[in-house]
C-alpha cells in the first residue's frame, strides 16, 4: 500500500490514535544503503518494520522513504509505505512530510537503523502516550553501561530532572565528578521517540537550530525551542547501525542476547 493523497483516514484501535513511522533513506553519509543490508536473511528496514508491527496495541506501521527501491521492497513484504518527495536533513523532517498524508494524533518515530528495537519498548512508549496524551514529546532512554559507552561520541546522552523530563543532551559528558558517578547520573538516548501531531508540525516548520546542527542531535531542536521531553525508561539500550563496525555488534547481540534471540525468532517467522 502506497499513500500519496493529502489526507487519508485509517482505522486504528489505539486509544490515542497513534501511528509508527519508519523513516528510511539509501544515501546515508556514514553507511550508504544500510537500510537494505541483509541481516539474517532480511533487509534491515524490514527487521525494523516487523518489530514495529509486533506491538500489542494494533498501532499501524508505515515506512516513509523517497527511494523507490526501499518502497518496493517493503511493499513486497506486505508493508505500508508513504512516498516522500522532498529532500530531508533528518528522519524527523521526513516523518513530518509523511504525516501530511495521514490523520493521527501522535507519531512514533522508529528510525530505519534501529534493528534491535524491542516490541516491548515500543509497547511501553505507546502506553505512555495513552496515559498522558497531553505531553508533546517522549523519548526512550536507558542506562550507561560502562566508561567506554560514556566516552563514545556516537552515543547521544542526556540528563533528566525530578519530573522525568530530559533537560540536557550531549555527546561528551559535561560533568566533572568521578566516572562511576557519571555513569549513574547520565542516561543514553535511544532512537525511539514520539511527538504529538501538533508538536511535530510546529517543530518542523521552524529552522534547524545551532546546537542541533553542530552536534547532529535531532532532539536538541526540541530543547532549543523550549519543548519538554518526557523520558521513557528501558532497562537495556541496544545499539543502532551507524557505521560498518556496528554490524558486528548487532550480529553478536542477535546471537548472544536471550531477549533478542526470542524477538528474532518472531521476526523471521513473521507473517503480514
C-alpha positions as CSV (number, residue, x, y, z in Angstrom):
1,X,0.0,0.0,0.0
2,X,1.5,3.3,-1.1
3,X,-0.1,6.5,0.3
4,X,0.0,9.6,-1.9
5,X,-3.1,11.6,-1.2
6,X,-3.2,14.7,1.0
7,X,-5.3,13.2,3.8
8,X,-6.1,9.5,4.5
9,X,-8.3,8.3,7.4
10,X,-7.0,5.0,8.7
11,X,-8.8,2.7,11.2
12,X,-6.7,2.5,14.4
13,X,-7.5,0.6,17.6
14,X,-5.1,2.6,19.7
15,X,-6.8,4.8,22.3
16,X,-4.9,8.0,21.2
17,X,-4.8,7.2,17.5
18,X,-1.1,6.6,17.2
19,X,1.0,5.6,14.2
20,X,4.5,4.3,13.9
21,X,6.6,5.8,11.1
22,X,9.9,4.4,10.0
23,X,11.9,7.0,8.0
24,X,14.4,5.3,5.7
25,X,16.8,6.5,3.0
26,X,19.5,5.0,0.9
27,X,22.0,7.8,0.9
28,X,23.3,7.6,4.5
29,X,26.6,9.5,4.7
30,X,28.3,7.1,7.1
31,X,27.0,3.8,5.7
32,X,25.2,4.1,2.3
33,X,22.3,1.8,1.6
34,X,22.4,0.5,5.2
35,X,18.7,0.0,5.4
36,X,18.9,-2.6,2.6
37,X,21.7,-4.6,4.3
38,X,20.9,-8.3,4.5
39,X,20.9,-9.3,8.1
40,X,20.0,-12.9,8.9
41,X,18.1,-13.2,5.7
42,X,16.1,-9.9,5.8
43,X,16.9,-6.3,4.8
44,X,17.5,-4.1,7.9
45,X,14.5,-1.9,7.2
46,X,12.2,-5.0,7.2
47,X,13.6,-6.1,10.5
48,X,12.7,-2.7,11.9
49,X,9.2,-2.6,10.4
50,X,8.3,-6.1,11.7
51,X,9.4,-5.1,15.2
52,X,7.1,-2.2,15.0
53,X,4.2,-4.2,13.7
54,X,4.7,-6.7,16.6
55,X,3.3,-4.1,19.1
56,X,0.4,-5.3,21.2
57,X,-1.8,-2.2,20.6
58,X,-2.6,-2.7,16.9
59,X,-0.8,0.6,16.1
60,X,-0.1,0.6,12.3
61,X,3.4,1.0,10.9
62,X,4.4,3.0,7.8
63,X,7.8,3.1,6.1
64,X,8.4,6.6,4.7
65,X,11.1,7.0,2.0
66,X,11.9,8.9,-1.1
67,X,13.7,5.9,-2.6
68,X,11.6,3.6,-4.8
69,X,13.9,0.7,-4.1
70,X,13.0,0.9,-0.4
71,X,9.3,1.4,-1.1
72,X,9.0,-1.5,-3.5
73,X,11.0,-3.8,-1.1
74,X,8.7,-3.0,1.8
75,X,5.6,-3.4,-0.3
76,X,6.9,-6.8,-1.4
77,X,6.9,-7.9,2.2
78,X,3.3,-6.6,2.6
79,X,4.2,-3.4,4.4
80,X,2.5,0.0,4.2
81,X,4.7,2.8,2.7
82,X,4.5,6.5,2.2
83,X,6.3,8.2,-0.7
84,X,8.1,11.3,0.4
85,X,9.1,13.8,-2.2
86,X,11.3,16.5,-0.5
87,X,14.9,16.3,0.4
88,X,15.3,15.9,4.1
89,X,18.1,16.6,6.5
90,X,16.9,14.1,9.1
91,X,14.2,11.5,9.9
92,X,12.1,13.9,11.8
93,X,11.6,16.1,8.8
94,X,10.7,13.0,6.6
95,X,8.1,11.9,9.2
96,X,6.7,15.4,9.1
97,X,6.1,15.2,5.4
98,X,4.6,11.7,5.8
99,X,2.2,13.0,8.4
100,X,0.6,15.3,5.8
101,X,-0.8,12.1,4.2
102,X,-2.1,10.7,7.5
103,X,-4.6,11.5,10.2
104,X,-3.2,10.6,13.6
105,X,-2.8,12.4,16.9
106,X,0.6,11.1,17.7
107,X,3.6,9.7,15.7
108,X,6.2,7.3,17.0
109,X,9.5,7.7,15.1
110,X,11.3,4.4,14.8
111,X,14.5,5.0,12.9
112,X,15.3,2.7,10.0
113,X,18.6,1.6,11.6
114,X,17.1,0.6,14.9
115,X,17.3,-3.1,14.1
116,X,17.4,-4.1,17.8
117,X,14.3,-2.1,18.9
118,X,12.3,-4.3,21.2
119,X,8.5,-4.6,20.7
120,X,8.1,-4.4,24.4
121,X,9.8,-1.0,24.5
122,X,7.5,0.2,21.7
123,X,4.6,-1.0,23.7
124,X,5.8,1.0,26.7
125,X,6.0,4.1,24.6
126,X,2.5,3.6,23.3
127,X,1.2,3.1,26.8
128,X,3.0,6.3,27.9
129,X,1.3,8.2,25.2
130,X,-2.1,6.7,26.0
131,X,-1.6,7.6,29.7
132,X,-0.5,11.2,29.1
133,X,-1.6,12.2,25.6
134,X,-1.3,15.9,26.5
135,X,2.5,15.7,26.6
136,X,4.3,17.0,23.4
137,X,7.3,14.7,23.2
138,X,8.5,11.3,24.6
139,X,12.0,9.7,24.2
140,X,13.2,6.3,25.3
141,X,16.4,6.4,27.5
142,X,18.5,3.6,29.0
143,X,21.4,3.2,31.5
144,X,25.0,3.9,30.5
145,X,26.7,0.5,30.9
146,X,30.4,1.4,31.2
147,X,33.1,4.1,30.7
148,X,33.6,3.1,27.1
149,X,29.9,3.9,26.3
150,X,30.2,7.2,28.4
151,X,33.2,8.3,26.2
152,X,31.7,7.1,22.9
153,X,30.7,10.3,21.0
154,X,28.4,8.2,18.7
155,X,26.2,7.6,21.8
156,X,23.8,10.5,22.5
157,X,23.4,11.1,26.2
158,X,21.2,13.1,28.5
159,X,20.3,14.1,32.0
160,X,16.8,14.3,33.4
161,X,15.1,16.3,36.1
162,X,13.0,15.2,39.1
163,X,9.9,15.2,36.9
164,X,11.4,12.7,34.5
165,X,12.0,15.2,31.8
166,X,15.2,15.5,29.7
167,X,16.8,18.9,30.2
168,X,20.2,18.4,28.6
169,X,21.5,16.4,25.6
170,X,25.1,15.9,24.6
171,X,27.7,13.6,23.2
172,X,30.5,14.3,25.7
173,X,29.8,14.4,29.4
174,X,29.8,18.0,30.9
175,X,30.2,16.6,34.4
176,X,33.5,16.6,36.4
177,X,32.6,14.0,39.1
178,X,34.2,10.6,39.1
179,X,33.4,8.3,36.1
180,X,31.5,5.9,38.3
181,X,29.1,8.6,39.4
182,X,28.7,10.0,35.9
183,X,27.6,6.5,34.8
184,X,24.9,6.7,37.4
185,X,23.7,10.2,36.6
186,X,23.8,10.2,32.8
187,X,21.5,8.2,30.6
188,X,21.7,7.0,27.0
189,X,19.2,8.5,24.5
190,X,17.7,5.8,22.3
191,X,16.5,6.2,18.7
192,X,12.8,5.6,19.6
193,X,10.8,8.7,20.3
194,X,7.3,10.2,19.7
195,X,5.6,13.5,19.2
196,X,2.1,14.8,19.1
197,X,1.0,15.8,15.6
198,X,0.8,19.4,16.7
199,X,4.4,19.4,18.1
200,X,5.7,17.6,15.0
201,X,4.2,20.2,12.7
202,X,5.4,23.1,14.8
203,X,8.9,21.9,15.2
204,X,9.4,21.0,11.6
205,X,8.1,24.4,10.5
206,X,10.9,26.1,12.3
207,X,14.5,26.4,11.2
208,X,17.2,24.0,12.4
209,X,19.0,25.3,15.4
210,X,22.7,26.0,16.1
211,X,23.3,23.2,18.7
212,X,21.2,20.7,16.8
213,X,23.2,21.3,13.7
214,X,26.6,21.4,15.4
215,X,26.1,18.2,17.4
216,X,23.8,16.4,14.9
217,X,21.2,15.6,17.6
218,X,17.6,15.9,16.4
219,X,16.2,16.3,19.9
220,X,18.3,19.3,20.7
221,X,16.0,21.3,18.4
222,X,13.1,20.4,20.8
223,X,15.0,21.8,23.8
224,X,16.3,24.9,22.0
225,X,12.7,25.8,21.1
226,X,11.5,25.2,24.7
227,X,9.7,21.9,24.3
228,X,9.6,19.4,27.2
229,X,10.8,15.9,26.5
230,X,9.3,13.1,28.7
231,X,11.8,10.3,29.3
232,X,10.6,6.7,29.0
233,X,13.0,4.3,30.7
234,X,14.2,1.0,29.3
235,X,16.4,-1.4,31.2
236,X,18.6,-2.1,28.1
237,X,19.7,0.3,25.3
238,X,20.8,-1.7,22.3
239,X,22.9,-0.1,19.6
240,X,21.7,1.1,16.2
241,X,23.7,0.7,12.9
242,X,25.6,3.9,12.1
243,X,28.9,2.6,10.7
244,X,30.1,-0.8,9.3
245,X,31.6,-1.7,12.7
246,X,28.2,-1.6,14.2
247,X,27.1,-4.6,12.1
248,X,29.4,-7.0,14.0
249,X,28.0,-5.7,17.3
250,X,24.4,-6.3,16.1
251,X,25.1,-9.8,14.8
252,X,26.8,-10.7,18.1
253,X,23.8,-9.3,20.1
254,X,21.3,-11.2,17.9
255,X,23.2,-14.4,18.6
256,X,24.0,-14.0,22.3
257,X,21.2,-11.9,23.9
258,X,18.3,-14.2,25.0
259,X,15.7,-11.5,24.5
260,X,17.0,-10.6,21.1
261,X,17.1,-14.3,20.0
262,X,13.4,-14.6,21.0
263,X,12.4,-11.5,19.1
264,X,14.5,-12.5,16.1
265,X,12.6,-15.9,16.0
266,X,9.3,-14.0,15.8
267,X,10.7,-11.5,13.2
268,X,11.9,-14.3,10.8
269,X,8.7,-16.3,11.2
270,X,6.6,-13.1,10.8
271,X,3.5,-13.1,8.5
272,X,2.0,-9.7,7.5
